[in-house]
Amino acid sequence: MGVGDASIPSKERPEAGSVNIPLGEYPETSKIESIDAHKVASDIIGQFNDALIKKDHATIANLFFTDNSYWRDHLALNWDLRTVKGSNYVKQYLDSSTVGLRDIEVDKSSEFRAPSFGPVDGWGDVSGITFFISFETNVGRGEGVMNLAEDNGQWKVFTLYTLLKELKGHEEPLSHRRTRGVKHGGDPARKTWQERRDAEKEGIDPKVLILGAGQGGLTVAARLKMLNVPALMVDQNDRVGDNWRKRYRQLVLHDPVWYDHMPYVPFPAHWPVFTPKDKLAEFFEAYVTLLELNVWTSTTLKSTSWDESKQQWTVTVERRRTDGSVETRTLNPKHIVQATGHSGEKNFPQMQGMAAFQGDRLCHSSEHPGANPESKGKKAVVVGCCNSGHDIAQDFYEKGYDITIVQRSTTCVVTSEAVCDIGNKGLYDQDSPPVDDADLFFWSMPSALLKAQQIKVTKVQAEHDKNIHDGLRAAGFGLDSGPMDSGLLIKYFQRGGGYYIDVGASQLIIDGKIKVKQGQEIAKILPNGIEFADGTKLEADEIVFATGYQNMRTQARKIFGDEVADRVNDVWGFNEEGEFRTMWQKSGHPGLWFMGGNLALSRFYSRILALQIKAIEEGIVGEVALTLHPVGNQHGPPRLPHSTMIAPFPNNILLPIRYLAPILFTSVHAFSLPLAMSINSKPFSSSAEPRVSDRERVMNVCIDTYCGVNTLIYCAGVITPIERIDKVDVEDVKRSFGVNVFGAMSMAQLTLPHLCASRIAHPLNAGYGEFPILSSACDSNVTYHG
């Protein structure tokens, strides 16, 4: 299921293979009349800390609602991005923690952070107690947010968010830790700051190579700079900021300035609410200078290769200098961050007749230079109805074109005023708290609850935008309210597009100044226009396809080749826990990371990505073991495994990842069992590969236990089939359960997300069951593909 799947309505389609996350449920509002929020918060945290000292995770779990509670954790307890639901899974997650959580404190540093009685749903329908916390672990320090709600007269934890902010011994040099900037005394070899800076830019041997110098590249480069990790950005453009500077001329950011601040150097107080593209480009250049970031522009990748034994890349780049000369350099970074935007290659459908088009221009929106003022009266067609499509259509209208916009499905439209005055109000506006506080508060909300909250926000925004929406419908423009009516933000998170923040084009459509062709696919391109599936035709001198971009993984394939791309997980959209897939975390290929998103996401998640790289470089994160587990929520199956997971499993059965061969780094040795299952056997050793007898034992238990389940996945050993599995009638399994059984040579990393998507992405698919996952391992003699 995904964006291209016509079996479900367009508004409900998530990114291919991802999850249309189900709606979370809020508890009842508190009925307690007299509340001392500070005392309640202190009591809960006191009980929490006492139990942590005793390592009594069961007592901690009992502080949570039994079923309807959440712990969202970003790197604090495990080196992963997780959301677990329910007290049982809270206990298991604590049991799995590889670092010691301790010293939780109530944060009373500001009125916004201190305990208060009020909304715990971000809206006002459910009241409880909200407060910020700080904490320590064995390796770092962090912050978080806790929400308490009433349960039969007792205060219980409804949501808890924990975020790692810094590593001990590797704190950012800010405020009291700032550098001196000078070394007094006599030094005949002294170099000036400028000399040192020039030498660093030219002679850098980067630990991290960042591809792209847009907001994604800049923010993660800034975070790495503060962590003293040598990083180099390379960009094929001539100047930093050209990724914005070269876009269509009238482009202005649709998000307000309070939402868009950059780390360490926020936009100044006089900055306009909405930033023109060229102004943003200039700011990006200044940002590089102020933070002393290393960037080579006019630089292209010529080759890349990964050395499994050395755990490093070999990258050859070609750099064109300002004097016209060309320099070839070979770099050996440990990490590459693909910061080319959360989207990948342009999605430019190739259609019959394109080569024969005789008009002035046929291009993708990324290549569109802007409407030609000398072409007044000519006919233009824009295919696509999201932000870029509307902006380009508006530009054509303003230059005097006869313009038609082609809308094949529906679009979520919200006016800019409704975004600022309703969606962002109180959190990202002129009177909002500091942006770091706003970010911590916003991201503390589990995605399932955010989605439920956004339904209310979307309803109020729709009431505000009623006249615009009514006018658009009358003009034949198709509208939607996002997945499950949760609006623009969730549609962006789940799909990466499908919306328009209205800055003027909607009224032009209502007034007939921009015409609409709705609900028809394009059959072919004519020499002088477009023919649609219903046989109608549109004349066109210019055609612009504002059809978005492919998954970021497609660009990875182009850059690194099939061998690397085949090991990379799909990018963007939610996994079954409501966390983003692959972005800002281990990608499935060692040393390769994905960075992207709008300015707000880049600001927040850049620290999360940088801390993981720093922890690896400092040896804080050693060999990552993978344990398969049923941690998840009542609305879905156990979380499917990926190469960075450290999590609980019944009876401590542990399967270690080994660097088996260049093509088998993340061969997932996976199986998933319910909590109720009891396995009376020895755990696998973490110091030796599982033996054939171990695999047979595990599969015997799975097969014997799972008679009547929904799904069976078998990724078989291709050299020595396991006898027990050979006895399973595959066709009978298919008939019984109505699913596919994946056979030999099916890599678990590739098949599991797609099977998961086929089961749970559909919004009407409720009640899906467990997923027993049987995958191969290896022994001392033979490697099995799984």
Disulfide bonds with the S-S distance in Angstrom:
none
